[in-house]
Amino acid sequence: MKKKLAELLESALAACTGEGLLEAGNLPYLEMELTKDSAHGDYASNVAMVLASRVRKNPRQVAGIIREHLSDPDGILEKTEIAGPGFLNFFVKEDRWAALLAEVDSQGERYGAVDLGKGGNVMVEFVSANPTGPLHIGHARGAVVGDVIARIMAAAGFAVFREYYINDAGNQMHNLGRSVFFRYRELLGEKVELPENCYQGDYIKDIAAEILKRDGDGHRNADEKTVVPLFTDYAARVIMEGIKEDLREFGVTFEKYFSERTLYENDGVAKLLALLEEQGFVYREENTLWFKSTAFGDEKDRVVVRRNGEPTYFAADIAYHKNKFSRGFDTVIDIWGADHHGYIPRMAAGIQALGYDKEALRIVLVQLVNLLRDGKPVAMSTRSGEFVTMKEVVDEVGRDAARYNFLMRRSDSHLDFDLELAKRQSNENPVYYVQYAHARICSIIRTAAERGYAVPRYEDVDVGLLKLAEEIQLIKAITRFPEVVEGAARTLEPHRLTFYLNDLASVFHSYYNKNRVISDDEGLSRARLFLVACVRTALGNALRLLGVSAPEKM
């Protein structure tokens, strides 16, 4: 319906432009939003307010001109009103909604997919945690956000590529190897005091024990400079294998795991910086190399090579994004922790210096997770190694509950995750509430089959019998699903799906609690059976986009 209304609005704007009344050319994306209050119609557009400054007219006057040129050949609209500062509110005739269920029926498991991307190539890079320890609760949220954004973009018509960037170069890797070496010596009976910059979790001891079992005391007297790289490589490999396994168990996979080390092969980073220096984007001050990020709006220039000759993380990130775009991606989406917010301007500057459009890089920030148990905080300390891992959470509450709960808020807002609530089998638990709606409909369909009713096709149903206000509300909720997918793809906001599912499940449960699906009225029974089957389709497809199961029995 939103698409139909947008087409009517576009035609009206074209007519206004053709008559010289408005100049509507080169408009940005035409906003047509669902109203929060049905008293204001079904959908509203702010186009008149967007155009007002351009045509130097009062927004309400602009809205009036547009409304006068609205043509409705198919008789969709009950009326159109001008509200507030100049909103155009559209009221759709109630008897036009049920016809939209034909699309739900015909598309089935494809229902909700849209062609926003038209096959454009998109890379989504996410998680990308250092291979210095197991994934923790914060990584888990980033993993789900990235995975579901990738799923949404695919459903919106993009060709999607998922990538994990392995930060396997630099001091943190050296410190990992040293940490394991110290624990190895400790296992051999030495009294060792672990330096502050070393990793202290029990997993370090486990890796040291593996090396001891494999090599015995052969490294006891080895020179640290010689042995630490060996310990680093072994530990990184073991940790990455664990990370990959934990992600698979969480329903997250990647097309590629990209090693940071490969960027330095054949002096790749140094050559790129030299090229940028030739182009005037990198300059020298004494023994330090600076990137001129202020030329692209950053607050200050950034170091890319330190005085000691060591490249910074930023230098590697410029090279990595050059690598991404050189592989033919039209858009690159990075999922970062919220603590990287200040890094965005310099990365945007790097993209532009490389000759790419600033808009080709999109960054999604993921805020911290507050882990609770019955409302009380769960203590975590990464310094001591006492942190809650992603695996522990998934093992306790299950994949479905973990994934759903991580998406219950905007990714850039803090999230309270209550372990006990996530396990509760009651309507207080959002994922249970939604999954129960799906299972309940499956039960209705099974019961109907026992009474001789098969789920009919759209053409075999008199949808005009679906006249109750609750039925119209349910149909509206079902038919919003493609709009939700498109909106989530445009904004990179996967939480829109959980919000949608919560709303749809609520409308369905309310409807079912008041109305019988199968009754003595055969025609009405068939229409209602078809309606709830359409609800099941929307619920199931949305849950699959979240990577959450849609159970048939609970």
N, C-alpha and C positions, 0 to 999 in steps of 0.2 A: 504493500500500500504506500509506503514511504516513497518508493521509486516512482509509482504512478503520480503521486502528488508533486514530486520534484519535476517530473516531465511537464505537468500542467503549468507549474510556476515558470519553468524555463521558456515555455511557449508564450506565456504572458509577457515575460521580459523581452523576448524577441519582438513581440508585437509593439511594445512600448518604444523600443529602440527604433524599429522601422518607421514609426510615426514621429520620431524626433522628440518624444516626450521625456525619455530617459536615456542615459548612456550607460548601458549595462554590460558592455563588452569587457572581456578579460576579468570577469568576476572570479574571486577565489572559490574554493569548494562551497557549493550551495548548501547552507545549513537548513535542515528540516528535522526538527527534534520532537520527540515524543513529549507531550505535555504532562505535567505532574498532577494536574487537576482536570478531570473530564469536563468540568464546567467551562474550561478554556478550549475545548475541542479535543481532537485526537492528536494533531500535530501542529507545530508552530514554526514560523520562519522569521529570522531577523533581517532578511534581505533588504527591507526598506531602510533600516537603520544603517546598514553597510553602505547603501547607495546615497544616503541623504547628503553626506558631506561632498561627495563627488558631483552631484547635480545641484547642490546648494538649495535644497528644499527641506521643509520640515518632514521628519520621518513619517508622520501620520499622513501627510499629503502624498508622499511617495507611495505609501501603502495603499492609499485610495486609488491612485492611478493604476497600480498593478492589479488591484482587485477588479477594477472596471474592465480590464483586458483579459481576465481569467475566462478561458473557454473550457467547458466540461462536457465534451461530446458523449461520454459514456455514462453520464449521470451519476458520478461517484459522490459528489458533494451534497450534503444537506444545506450547508451555508458556509460562508467565510466571514470572519469578523476581524476588525482592527482593534487591537487591545494595547493598553499601556502606552509606552513611548512610540509604538509603531510596529508591534508584532502583528503578523498575519496569522490568525488562528483558523485551522481547517477542521470542519466537522464532517465526518464521513457518514453516509447513510448506513444505518445499522444492517440493512438487508444486503449490503455489498460485501460484508466481511466473510461470510461463509464460503463464498466462491473461491476465496484464496486457499481454502483447504485442498483444492485440486492439485496445487503445486506440492503440497506436503505429501499427498498420496502418490503422485507420479514420480517424485524424486527419491522417496524412501530414505535410504542411508546417505544419500547425497544432499538431502534437504539441509539448507543452511549455508551451503557453499555459494560463493559469489565470485564474480570475475573482475575484482578490483585490480589485481596485479597484472592480468593479461600476460602471464608467463614470465614476468620480469625476474631476474636472478637476484636472490637475497641470501646473504650469509648471516646467520645468527651465531655469534660467539659468546659462550657463556660458561659458567663455573670457573674454568681456567685457574683453579687454585694451585698454589705452589705444591709440588710433590714432596712436601716436608712433613706431612702427617695426614691422618684420615680426615675426611670431610666432616665438618661440624654443622650445627644446626643452621648457622647463617648461610653456609654453602648450599644447604638443602633448599632453602627458599629461593636462592638464585637459580638453582637447577630447575625447579618447577616453573619459575617465571620464564626462563629462557626456553624450556621445552614447550610450554604451552603457547608462547608467542610464535615459535616455529610452526606448531600445529595450526594456529589461527592463520598465519600468513599462507600456509599451504592451502587451507580451506578458502582463502580469499583470492586464490588464483596465482600465487607466486610460486616460482621454482625455488625451493628452500634447501640450504646447505647448512648443516650444524657442525660447529667446530669448537674444539677445546684447545686453548693455548697453554702449553706446558711451560711454565717459567722454570726451566731447568738450567739456567745460567746465573752467575752472580754469587754474592756472598752468602745468601741464605742456603744455597746448595753446599757450599764449603762448610758452613756451620752444621749442616745435617751430617755430613761425613765425619766431622770432628766429634759430634755428639755420639755417633755409633761407635767410633774408635775408643772414646773414653769409657763407654759402657762395656766394650769388649775387654779392655784392660781390667776393668773392675771385676768382670766375671773370672778373670785369671788370678784374682786375689789381690790386685793392687788397690791401694787406698787412693781413690780419685775424687777430686773436687770438681764438679762440672761447672765450667765458666758460665756466666750469666747469659751470654748470647747463644747458648746451646739449647737444644730441644730436650725437654725433660719427661715427656710422656712415657708410659710403660711400653708403648709400641717400639720405642728406641731400644729398650732392653731386649725385646723379642727379636728384633733384627740382628742385634749383636750376638744373641744366642744362636741364631741361624748360622752366622758366619763362623762362630766358634765350633759349632757342630761340623760344619763343612771343612774348615781349614785348620782346626785345632789351634795350637798356640803359635802357629807359623808367623803371625804378625806381631808377636810380643815385643821384639826389639827393632821393628821396622821404623825407618825414618818417617816422621809424620807427613812431610811433603810428598813422599812417595805413596804412602798407604792411604791417606785420606781420599784422594780421587777414586781409588778402588772401592772404598767403603761408601763414598757418595753415590757412585753408579749403582752399586748393589741395592742400597737403601732406596734410591729413587725408583728403581725398577720394581721393587717389592711394593712400595707405597702406591705407585701408579696402578699396578695390577689390582690392588685392593680398592682404589678409587673407582676404577672401571667396573669392577664387580658390584660395588655398592650402588653405583649409578644404574647399572642394568637392573638390579633388584628394585630400584626406584622407578623403573620405566623410562629411563633417560639414556639415549644412545647418541652417538655422533658419527658423522661421515668421516671425520678426520681428527686425529690428535696431532697438533702441530707443535713441534719442538722449537723453543726459542733458540737453541744452539744452532739450528740450521741457518738462521739469519746471519750468523757470523762466518759461515763457510765462504771461502774465497774472498775474505774481507768485505762481505756484502754491506755491512752497516757503515764501515769506513768509506767505501766507494759512494754510497748514497749521500753521506754527509759532505763529501768532497764535491759532488754534483750540486748540492744545495748551496754550498759555499760559492761555487762558480756563478750560480744564479742570484747571489746576493741575499739569500735567506739564512745563511750561517756566516758568522764572523768570529774572528779571533781576538781575544784580549789576553795578552801574555801567553800563558800555557793552557788557557781554557777556551773551549769552543762554545759559542752561544747561538741558539736559534732565535731569529728575529720574530718572535710570536706577536710582539706589539704591532707589527705591520698588519695583523689580522684581528686586532681588537683585544688581545690579551693584555692584562694589566702590567706585565713586565716580560722581558725576554727570559728564555729558559736555557739552562746549561744542558748541553748534549754530550760533551766530553770534559771530564774533570781535569784538574791540574796534573793528577798522577797518570793521565792518559786513559783512564777507565771510562767507557761510555756509560751514560745514565740509562735508567729504564725508559726514559722518554725517547732517547735515540733509537732503542730497539723497537719501541712502539710505532715510531714513524716508519721504520723499515718494514714492520709487520703489516701495517695498513697499506703500504705501497704494494706488498706482496698480495694482500687480499684483492685490491682493485685490479691488479695485473692479471688475476685469474678470471676476470670477466664479470664480477658482481656489480650490479647496478646500485644496490643499496647494501650497506654494512650496518648491522645492528649489534651493538656491544651491550652486554648486561654487566653492570659494575656494582660494587658495594657503594653505599651512600657516602662512605668516607672519601670516595674519589671525586666528589662533586667539583672540587676546585681544579681537577685535572681536565675538565671538559673544554674550557677555552683554548688551552694549549694544543689539545688533540685536534680540535676544529681548525686551528691555525696550521697544524701540520698537514692536514688533508688539503687545505687550500694551496699551500706551498707546493704540494705534489701535483697540483693542477686539476684537482677534483672539486666538484661542487660541494660546498659546506653541507647542503641538505642530504648528500649521499651517505653521510654518517649519522646514525641515530643512536643515542645512548639512553639506556633505561637504568635508573638507579634503584637499587634494592636496599631497603632499610633493615635495621637489626630486628631480631626476633627475641622477645622476652618469653622464655620458657617457664611455664607455670605447672603446678600440680595442685588441683583443687583450689586454684586462686592464689597460691603462694609461690613466690619465685624459686626456681631451681638454681642453686649456686653453680657458677661456672668460672673457671680460671684457666685461660690458655697459658699463662706464665708457668703454672705448676704442672700443666698437662692434664688437669682435671676438667675436661670439657665434655659436653654431651655430643656424641657423634651423630651424624645423619643415620647411620645404620641402627644405632640404639633406639632412636625415635621411631623409625620405620618398623623395626622389629616389635616395638611395644604397641603402637597404635594401628599398624597396617599401612600399606601403600596408599589405599584410597583415602583414608582419613587424613594422612599426612599431606598428600598432594592438595586435597580440597581445602584444608585449613590454611595452608600457606598462601592460598589465593583469595582468602576472605576479605582482604583489604588491598587498597592501592599498594603497588610495590614500593612506592617512595614514602610510605607511612609506616610507623612502627607497628609490629604485630605481636599481640599476646597469643601464645599457643598453649592451651591448657591440655595437658596429656590425658587427664581423667575425663574431661568433656569430650575429647576426640574419640575415646573408647566407648562412650555411653550410647546405648541403644535406645534412644528416646528422641522425641521431637526437639529437645534442646540442642542436639547434635546436628548441625546443618547437613552434613553429608548423609547421615542416616535418614533425615527427613526427606531429602531429594531422592535417594535410592529407594526408599520405601514407597514413594509415589510411583516410581517405575515398576517395582515389584507388585504393587497393588493393582496397577492396570493389567499386568500380565495375568494376575489371578482373576480379574474380571473377565478377561478374554477366554481363559480356560473354562471358567464357569459358564460363560455364554456358549462355548462350543458344546458343553455337556447338554445344554438346552436346545441345541440345534442351530445356533447362530454363529456363522463364520464372519470374520471382519469383512465388511463389504468394501468395494471400490467406490470412489467418489461418484462416478456416473450411475451407480446403482442405489444412491441414497438421495432422499429428499432433504437437502440441508436447510430448506426453508422451515422445517419443523424445529430447528434449533433457535428458538425465539427468546428463551429466558435471558434476563440480564446477565446471570452468571455464565450462561453459555456464550453470549457475545463477548464477555470479558475473557473467557477462556480462549476463544478463537483469536481475539486480538493478541493475547499473550503468545499463542503458538506462532502466529504469523510474524511476530516481531523478531524471531530468531535470526533470519538472514541479516536484518538490520544490525543486530547485536554483533554478529560476526564481522560485518564490514566496519562498524564503529570501533571494535577492539583492534582490528588490523590497522586502521588509520591512526589510532592513538597509541598503539602498543600497550593496551591496558587489559590484560587477561582477567582481571577481577570482574570485568563486566559480565563474564560468563557465569561466575558463581552468583552474582547479584540476580542475573536473569533466571537461573535455575531455582534460586530461593523463591522468587516471585511466582514462577510458573507452578512450582510444587504447592505453594500456598493457595493459589487460585484453584488448582485441581482438588486438593484435599477439602477445601471449603465447599466446592461444587458437589463432590461425591458424598460428603456428609449430609447434604440436604436433598439429593436427588438419586433415584434408582436408575441405573443404566438399562437393565433388562426389566421390562414390565409386560403387562398384557397388551400394550399397544405395539404391534409388530413394527410399524413404520418408524415410530419414535425410538424404539429399542435399537433398530438398525442405525438410525442417525446418531444416537448417543454412543453406540459401540464404535462407530466410525470416528466420532469426535475424540473419545478417549484414546483410540489407537493413534490418532494424530498427536495427542499429547505425549504418548509413549515415544513416538518418533523424535519429537523435539527434545525430550528429556535424554533419550539414549544418545542422540547425535551430539548434544552439548556435553554430556558426561564423557564421551569418547574424545572430544577435543581437549578435555582436561586430563586425559589419560586415566580416568576413573571408571571403574566397571559399572555396568548397568544391570544389576541382578534381576533375575526373573522370579526368585523366591527369597524371602527373608524371614 
